[in-house]
């Protein structure tokens, strides 16, 4: 449910930014979005690894 609400909020923010002609507050390319996902996954994996050792 949290993920669905997050996507919905992002969708609404995207519409608002487009309506008032502001640049989006996120990388405008897929590679930029994948970079953000990589940073998050690296953080999560490191935290998970710390609990194992």
ABEGO torsion letter per residue (X at the ends): XAAAAAAAAAAAAAAAAAAAGBBBABBABAAAAAAAAAAAAAAAAAAAAAAAX
